[in-house]
């Protein structure tokens, strides 16, 4: 028994050291992708605009969309390979009969979720633009890249300004025929934030942003995306380990004619409990849960999503 405990102790220490090393490597790689690549990206973008101006043509707006998609795929390729992580994506067959733009909404667990979103729509031959918090505009390098991506930047403290920005964004999406993506919880889930949630695995949704997009683009389907980084630790860039994890993703497309009239009620009482239960099943399959945790209904909050 003593020998067994010693072996287990050594194994746990080696596993912990390996995890910390993987965390360090992930952080370095992500820093390269998020800082150096945007500098190259922005430089090429400015060069492209200059060349287009010289030949007297209008610079194609979708160029930045394709470049942003490549950035997301680069994250997936490098970080997942380095960490031995994998993706299990299901539900894309619901999009087989539709090839137009859509409004993608998803839960938010990690900084890597952004790359996952690009991966999902790349698999369907689409590019996307984000609904983002305006604070990102102040981030070094990344802020400039976000601005050039033609995304929406909402002021979460001023609802009227947020509505105006989303109205502008919707018109631009329609003009360019590009899909939209929004984290419907409004922020990344952390242990501290989860304590305030009415759901075991999800933050309470904030439907206002999605509702505005839905109203302004009534003919666009909604793509409901549920994701879970099974086995992941941490939530931010430099404290997240995805060593050996499986990213579970499931997509459900909802046609415009199927969107409930009372969207907020449906979201809180039906859709969010469904997604919460799905994550619970995934974790149970992975051996992280032994019993199902009951879902608790939430009080609707019309805050910005």
Buried (B, 14 or more C-beta within 10 A) or exposed (E): EEEEEEEEEEEEEEEEEEBEEBBEBBBEBBEEBBEEBBEEBBEEBEEBBEEBEEEEEEEEEEBBBEBBBBBBBBBBEBBBEBBEBEBEBEBBEBBEEBEEBBBBBBBBBBBBBBBBBBBBBBEBEBBBBBBBBBEBBEEEBBBBBBBBBBBBBBBBEEBEBBBEBBBEBBEBBBEBEBBBBBBBBBEBBEEEBEEEBBBBBBBBBBBBBBBBBBEBBEEBBBBBBBBBBBBBEBBEBEEBBBBBBBBBBBBBBBEEEEEEEEBBEBBBEEBBBEBBBBBBBBBBEBEEBEEEBEBEEBEBBEBBB
